[in-house]
Amino acid sequence: MTIDTFQAIADPNRRHLLEELRRRPQTVNELAAGLPISRPAVSQHLKALLDSGLVTAENRGTSRIYAVRTDGFMHINLWVDQFWS
């Protein structure tokens, strides 16, 4: 299932996750440590970000590492840029 990128970034918890992942790739546990929500809730938010194409996930051993997918922001960039020209 694909989620609209604007819908994905509408949630403040997802925006927080994106800001954290902008700094460096992280695991669910690392990301959950900085939020007042449960680890399963963080996983659900990450799934929405994955489905919208804004993040990637890579398995490394027993860990899954999430990172920002910069080309996933192209749709948002194009939409916002039209207001500056």
C-alpha positions in Angstrom: 0.0 0.0 0.0 1.3 3.5 -0.9 0.7 6.4 1.4 0.6 10.0 0.2 3.8 11.8 1.3 1.8 14.7 2.6 -0.4 12.4 4.7 2.8 10.7 6.0 4.4 13.9 7.2 1.2 15.3 8.7 1.7 13.3 11.9 4.1 15.1 14.4 5.6 11.8 15.5 6.5 10.9 11.9 8.1 14.3 11.4 10.1 13.7 14.6 11.3 10.4 13.3 12.3 12.0 10.0 14.3 14.6 11.9 16.1 12.0 13.9 16.8 9.9 10.8 18.1 13.0 9.0 20.9 13.0 11.6 21.8 9.4 11.1 20.3 6.0 10.3 18.9 4.3 13.4 17.0 1.2 14.6 13.5 1.2 16.0 14.8 0.9 19.5 17.0 3.9 19.1 14.2 6.0 17.6 11.7 4.8 20.3 14.0 6.0 23.1 13.4 9.6 22.0 9.6 9.5 21.9 6.8 9.2 24.5 5.1 6.4 22.4 5.6 2.6 22.5 8.1 0.8 20.3 5.2 -0.9 18.3 3.8 2.6 17.7 7.2 3.7 16.3 7.2 0.7 14.1 3.7 1.6 12.7 4.9 5.1 12.0 8.0 3.8 10.3 5.9 1.5 8.1 3.8 4.6 7.0 7.1 6.4 6.2 8.3 3.3 4.3 5.1 3.0 2.4 5.3 6.7 1.4 8.8 6.2 0.1 10.4 8.7 2.6 12.6 6.2 4.4 14.4 2.9 3.6 15.1 -0.1 5.8 18.1 -2.3 5.6 18.5 -5.6 7.6 21.9 -5.8 9.3 22.2 -9.0 11.3 19.3 -9.0 13.7 18.7 -5.3 13.4 16.7 -3.3 10.9 18.3 0.1 10.2 16.1 3.0 9.0 17.4 5.9 7.0 15.9 8.9 5.1 15.4 8.3 1.4 16.1 11.8 0.0 14.7 11.1 -3.5 11.4 10.3 -1.7 11.1 14.0 -0.9 11.1 15.0 -4.6 7.3 15.1 -4.8 7.2 17.5 -1.8 10.0 19.6 -3.1 8.4 20.0 -6.5 5.1 21.0 -5.0 6.6 23.5 -2.6 8.9 25.0 -5.3 6.0 26.0 -7.4 5.1 28.7 -4.8 8.6 30.3 -5.0 8.6 30.9 -8.8 
